[in-house]
Amino acid sequence: MKYEDLKILDELREKGSITEEEYQREKEKVLKSEGNVFSKAGRRPLFGLTENTYLMLMHLSQLSGLIVPLAGFIV
């Protein structure tokens, strides 16, 4: 995804649609942007789950502890 965005930016710059300044600014945004906290820290998502899925499972495990004692800890 990141490489595709850089390629598009490069093509726009070559066509003259964007200036060199705009190209550099957007390139920095693309290189810095990752939609995941795990990847910002340089780690891979746990068990291949996205951050949102992982956090949802954590919350559901705590909720299950209210329904069945010790279930949240086991989950």
Secondary structure per residue as TSV (DSSP state, phi and psi in degrees):
chain	resnum	aa	ss	phi	psi
A	1	M	-	360.0	-46.5
A	2	K	H	-62.5	-41.1
A	3	Y	H	-69.6	-34.4
A	4	E	H	-65.3	-41.6
A	5	D	H	-64.2	-40.5
A	6	L	H	-65.3	-37.9
A	7	K	H	-64.7	-42.8
A	8	I	H	-63.2	-43.2
A	9	L	H	-60.8	-42.6
A	10	D	H	-63.1	-41.6
A	11	E	H	-64.0	-40.9
A	12	L	H	-63.7	-38.7
A	13	R	H	-66.2	-43.3
A	14	E	H	-64.4	-34.8
A	15	K	H	-75.9	-16.0
A	16	G	T	89.1	11.0
A	17	S	S	-72.0	-30.2
A	18	I	S	-129.3	154.0
A	19	T	-	-82.1	170.5
A	20	E	H	-61.8	-39.0
A	21	E	H	-61.3	-46.8
A	22	E	H	-62.4	-40.8
A	23	Y	H	-59.5	-49.1
A	24	Q	H	-63.7	-41.1
A	25	R	H	-64.2	-46.2
A	26	E	H	-70.0	-34.1
A	27	K	H	-62.4	-42.4
A	28	E	H	-62.3	-41.0
A	29	K	H	-62.1	-43.8
A	30	V	H	-64.9	-42.8
A	31	L	H	-69.7	-31.6
A	32	K	H	-86.0	-25.2
A	33	S	-	-82.6	127.6
A	34	E	-	-141.1	136.0
A	35	G	S	-81.6	15.6
A	36	N	-	-138.2	131.0
A	37	V	H	-65.9	-34.6
A	38	F	H	-61.6	-43.1
A	39	S	H	-73.2	-27.5
A	40	K	H	-64.8	-32.7
A	41	A	T	-83.5	-1.8
A	42	G	T	83.8	16.1
A	43	R	-	-114.2	157.7
A	44	R	-	-86.9	152.3
A	45	P	-	-60.1	143.9
A	46	L	G	-67.8	127.1
A	47	F	G	57.1	23.2
A	48	G	G	75.1	10.7
A	49	L	-	-87.9	148.9
A	50	T	-	-73.8	165.0
A	51	E	H	-60.7	-43.5
A	52	N	H	-62.9	-41.1
A	53	T	H	-65.9	-43.8
A	54	Y	H	-61.6	-44.0
A	55	L	H	-67.4	-36.7
A	56	M	H	-62.9	-43.4
A	57	L	H	-63.7	-36.5
A	58	M	H	-63.2	-43.9
A	59	H	H	-67.1	-40.2
A	60	L	H	-65.4	-34.7
A	61	S	H	-66.3	-37.1
A	62	Q	H	-68.0	-38.7
A	63	L	H	-64.6	-38.8
A	64	S	H	-65.2	-26.1
A	65	G	H	-67.8	-25.8
A	66	L	H	-75.5	-32.4
A	67	I	H	-80.6	-49.9
A	68	V	S	-123.3	116.4
A	69	P	T	-54.9	139.4
A	70	L	T	70.5	-4.7
A	71	A	H	-66.2	-38.7
A	72	G	H	-62.4	-38.3
A	73	F	H	-68.8	-40.1
A	74	I	H	-69.2	-43.2
A	75	V	-	-65.4	360.0
